Amino acid sequence: MTTYVITVPGTFTTGVGGEARARLSRALRPADPHITRMGSTEDLDVLNVNEDNTFTLRLTVEADTGPHAEEEARRLADSALRDAGLDERTAPLGPAFVTGIDSEVR
């Protein structure tokens, strides 16, 4: 298994307050990229929100392949959004993609 950092972009289509953002961050905490060498070096946050209500989720996922990691990250993101009271209408997600690979293979 390899640890991947996966980026999932999205947009809040309605005003999302600080409480919903905090719930989303808490729901994503187990997948926080700071636990990887890349996350601590690059200071990757699990949730970044821009002024135009677009956002980026950066998640760590253990998987055998990049496509499997992307699928798992998308599943985690969907679940965390639901836990925060959001859905595909209020926070649609774009395609997930591999941002980095943290592997011990040399």
Backbone as CSV, one residue per row, in Angstrom:
resi,resn,N_x,N_y,N_z,CA_x,CA_y,CA_z,C_x,C_y,C_z
1,MET,0.838,-1.185,0.000,0.000,0.000,0.000,0.880,1.245,0.000
2,THR,0.382,2.258,-0.650,1.077,3.531,-0.757,0.166,4.622,-0.213
3,THR,0.760,5.630,0.396,0.005,6.781,0.869,0.014,7.841,-0.229
4,TYR,-1.170,8.244,-0.636,-1.342,9.274,-1.650,-1.916,10.526,-1.009
5,VAL,-1.524,11.672,-1.490,-2.215,12.918,-1.175,-3.065,13.228,-2.398
6,ILE,-4.366,13.326,-2.167,-5.325,13.538,-3.236,-5.977,14.903,-3.053
7,THR,-6.099,15.646,-4.134,-6.768,16.940,-4.114,-8.145,16.791,-4.746
8,VAL,-9.145,17.323,-4.046,-10.516,17.318,-4.543,-11.019,18.766,-4.510
9,PRO,-11.232,19.382,-5.676,-11.744,20.752,-5.702,-13.269,20.767,-5.610
10,GLY,-13.802,21.899,-5.201,-15.249,22.034,-5.132,-15.645,23.496,-5.021
11,THR,-16.953,23.715,-4.952,-17.499,25.068,-4.833,-18.674,25.039,-3.867
12,PHE,-18.668,25.962,-2.923,-19.844,26.154,-2.083,-20.806,27.028,-2.870
13,THR,-21.998,26.515,-3.167,-22.953,27.272,-3.970,-23.850,28.164,-3.120
14,THR,-23.813,27.966,-1.809,-24.542,28.814,-0.878,-23.546,29.283,0.178
15,GLY,-23.936,30.283,0.922,-23.061,30.745,1.991,-22.840,29.638,3.013
16,VAL,-21.602,29.290,3.244,-21.266,28.265,4.223,-20.496,28.945,5.340
17,GLY,-21.088,28.933,6.518,-20.492,29.624,7.650,-19.343,28.861,8.290
18,GLY,-18.764,29.486,9.260,-17.629,28.919,9.969,-17.948,27.618,10.669
19,GLU,-19.161,27.473,11.183,-19.544,26.238,11.873,-19.545,25.048,10.917
20,ALA,-20.115,25.220,9.727,-20.126,24.138,8.737,-18.709,23.802,8.285
21,ARG,-17.872,24.822,8.116,-16.474,24.585,7.730,-15.738,23.826,8.824
22,ALA,-16.009,24.179,10.089,-15.367,23.476,11.207,-15.827,22.023,11.261
23,ARG,-17.122,21.768,11.031,-17.617,20.383,11.012,-16.966,19.601,9.882
24,LEU,-16.820,20.234,8.726,-16.186,19.580,7.590,-14.723,19.263,7.905
25,SER,-14.006,20.195,8.462,-12.601,19.959,8.826,-12.475,18.823,9.843
26,ARG,-13.373,18.799,10.830,-13.339,17.707,11.825,-13.610,16.361,11.167
27,ALA,-14.566,16.330,10.246,-14.907,15.072,9.573,-13.745,14.568,8.716
28,LEU,-12.914,15.480,8.236,-11.786,15.116,7.382,-10.493,14.882,8.161
29,ARG,-10.495,15.157,9.449,-9.271,15.085,10.243,-8.492,13.779,10.069
30,PRO,-9.135,12.612,10.027,-8.334,11.378,9.852,-7.559,11.330,8.537
31,ALA,-7.983,12.112,7.551,-7.314,12.108,6.246,-6.422,13.333,6.069
32,ASP,-6.090,14.023,7.156,-5.292,15.250,7.108,-3.916,14.982,6.508
33,PRO,-3.513,15.740,5.486,-2.215,15.497,4.845,-1.012,15.861,5.711
34,HIS,-1.220,16.545,6.840,-0.088,16.883,7.708,0.590,15.647,8.280
35,ILE,-0.083,14.485,8.221,0.535,13.270,8.757,1.574,12.672,7.812
36,THR,1.700,13.220,6.623,2.685,12.724,5.659,3.896,13.644,5.629
37,ARG,4.980,13.152,5.087,6.165,13.992,4.921,5.855,15.181,4.017
38,MET,5.077,14.938,2.975,4.722,16.030,2.053,3.883,17.088,2.748
39,GLY,2.926,16.652,3.553,2.033,17.587,4.225,2.751,18.486,5.190
40,SER,3.701,17.927,5.921,4.417,18.765,6.878,5.421,19.661,6.164
41,THR,6.002,19.186,5.092,6.959,19.992,4.338,6.255,21.103,3.571
42,GLU,5.165,20.772,2.921,4.443,21.729,2.072,3.370,22.503,2.828
43,ASP,3.134,22.153,4.105,2.094,22.773,4.922,0.730,22.684,4.232
44,LEU,0.366,21.479,3.839,-0.909,21.235,3.174,-2.034,21.165,4.204
45,ASP,-3.051,21.974,4.031,-4.216,21.937,4.897,-5.279,21.044,4.283
46,VAL,-6.070,20.420,5.136,-7.115,19.535,4.650,-8.218,20.313,3.925
47,LEU,-8.473,21.559,4.331,-9.510,22.386,3.704,-8.983,23.800,3.493
48,ASN,-9.044,24.259,2.257,-8.732,25.654,1.908,-9.949,26.225,1.200
49,VAL,-10.409,27.386,1.658,-11.561,28.042,1.040,-11.101,29.389,0.498
50,ASN,-11.436,29.653,-0.760,-11.083,30.908,-1.416,-12.215,31.922,-1.270
51,GLU,-11.914,33.183,-1.549,-12.909,34.253,-1.428,-14.111,34.061,-2.349
52,ASP,-13.929,33.358,-3.456,-15.027,33.137,-4.405,-15.834,31.879,-4.087
53,ASN,-15.658,31.317,-2.884,-16.367,30.125,-2.395,-15.933,28.827,-3.062
54,THR,-14.872,28.871,-3.865,-14.292,27.608,-4.305,-13.449,27.086,-3.149
55,PHE,-13.268,25.772,-3.101,-12.482,25.192,-2.032,-11.683,24.013,-2.552
56,THR,-10.691,23.647,-1.774,-9.856,22.502,-2.093,-9.747,21.624,-0.858
57,LEU,-10.009,20.346,-1.041,-9.780,19.359,0.007,-8.503,18.616,-0.357
58,ARG,-7.602,18.456,0.587,-6.394,17.653,0.372,-6.426,16.533,1.395
59,LEU,-6.488,15.318,0.889,-6.696,14.153,1.743,-5.592,13.131,1.551
60,THR,-5.246,12.427,2.628,-4.331,11.299,2.504,-5.150,10.025,2.437
61,VAL,-4.726,9.143,1.556,-5.433,7.887,1.332,-4.410,6.788,1.128
62,GLU,-4.635,5.650,1.767,-3.823,4.459,1.525,-4.490,3.654,0.413
63,ALA,-3.742,3.332,-0.629,-4.314,2.580,-1.745,-3.207,1.879,-2.519
64,ASP,-3.612,0.926,-3.348,-2.665,0.200,-4.198,-2.291,0.985,-5.450
65,THR,-3.239,1.800,-5.942,-3.006,2.541,-7.187,-3.563,3.957,-7.066
66,GLY,-3.106,4.827,-7.932,-3.614,6.184,-7.969,-5.117,6.263,-8.204
67,PRO,-5.649,5.523,-9.198,-7.097,5.574,-9.410,-7.901,5.105,-8.195
68,HIS,-7.410,4.082,-7.500,-8.103,3.633,-6.288,-8.046,4.711,-5.209
69,ALA,-6.916,5.395,-5.109,-6.772,6.479,-4.134,-7.740,7.619,-4.448
70,GLU,-7.871,7.950,-5.722,-8.791,9.013,-6.126,-10.237,8.642,-5.777
71,GLU,-10.609,7.390,-6.022,-11.964,6.922,-5.689,-12.211,7.004,-4.188
72,GLU,-11.241,6.561,-3.382,-11.393,6.580,-1.935,-11.465,8.013,-1.416
73,ALA,-10.659,8.908,-1.968,-10.696,10.308,-1.545,-12.057,10.923,-1.860
74,ARG,-12.576,10.606,-3.001,-13.900,11.128,-3.380,-14.971,10.610,-2.420
75,ARG,-14.870,9.332,-2.036,-15.817,8.753,-1.078,-15.704,9.460,0.277
76,LEU,-14.459,9.671,0.738,-14.238,10.373,2.010,-14.778,11.800,1.959
77,ALA,-14.535,12.484,0.863,-15.008,13.862,0.714,-16.533,13.922,0.732
78,ASP,-17.187,13.046,-0.012,-18.655,13.007,-0.036,-19.216,12.751,1.359
79,SER,-18.630,11.804,2.068,-19.085,11.465,3.416,-18.895,12.635,4.380
80,ALA,-17.743,13.296,4.315,-17.471,14.434,5.199,-18.424,15.592,4.906
81,LEU,-18.709,15.835,3.646,-19.652,16.900,3.294,-21.034,16.604,3.865
82,ARG,-21.485,15.364,3.747,-22.782,14.983,4.326,-22.771,15.172,5.839
83,ASP,-21.671,14.762,6.487,-21.557,14.924,7.944,-21.627,16.395,8.351
84,ALA,-21.177,17.285,7.477,-21.197,18.721,7.755,-22.518,19.369,7.345
85,GLY,-23.472,18.558,6.870,-24.773,19.084,6.475,-24.811,19.633,5.061
86,LEU,-23.845,19.261,4.246,-23.777,19.729,2.860,-24.035,18.560,1.921
87,ASP,-24.380,18.856,0.681,-24.600,17.799,-0.298,-24.076,18.236,-1.660
88,GLU,-24.364,17.442,-2.694,-23.826,17.738,-4.031,-24.409,19.009,-4.642
89,ARG,-25.533,19.499,-4.132,-26.092,20.769,-4.623,-25.434,21.967,-3.946
90,THR,-25.142,21.852,-2.645,-24.576,22.980,-1.910,-23.050,23.003,-1.951
91,ALA,-22.437,21.866,-2.313,-20.968,21.800,-2.393,-20.555,20.767,-3.433
92,PRO,-20.832,21.051,-4.726,-20.435,20.100,-5.764,-18.906,19.974,-5.827
93,LEU,-18.465,18.756,-6.088,-17.036,18.462,-6.163,-16.603,18.275,-7.607
94,GLY,-15.373,18.659,-7.885,-14.759,18.403,-9.178,-14.039,17.062,-9.126
95,PRO,-13.317,16.729,-10.181,-12.606,15.448,-10.214,-11.421,15.435,-9.241
96,ALA,-11.269,14.301,-8.569,-10.130,14.106,-7.662,-8.884,13.793,-8.480
97,PHE,-7.721,14.223,-7.980,-6.477,13.903,-8.675,-5.326,13.776,-7.679
98,VAL,-4.346,12.989,-8.051,-3.186,12.746,-7.204,-2.319,14.003,-7.166
99,THR,-2.032,14.453,-5.941,-1.163,15.608,-5.730,0.246,15.149,-5.378
100,GLY,0.346,14.023,-4.660,1.643,13.524,-4.242,1.558,12.080,-3.795
101,ILE,2.705,11.454,-3.740,2.822,10.067,-3.303,3.878,10.019,-2.216
102,ASP,3.524,9.438,-1.077,4.436,9.306,0.051,4.710,7.827,0.240
103,SER,5.768,7.338,-0.375,6.072,5.917,-0.358,7.467,5.690,0.177
104,GLU,7.641,4.577,0.854,8.944,4.189,1.357,9.761,3.456,0.297
105,VAL,9.159,3.196,-0.857,9.856,2.487,-1.935,10.942,3.400,-2.484
106,ARG,12.138,2.872,-2.572,13.267,3.661,-3.085,13.774,3.068,-4.385
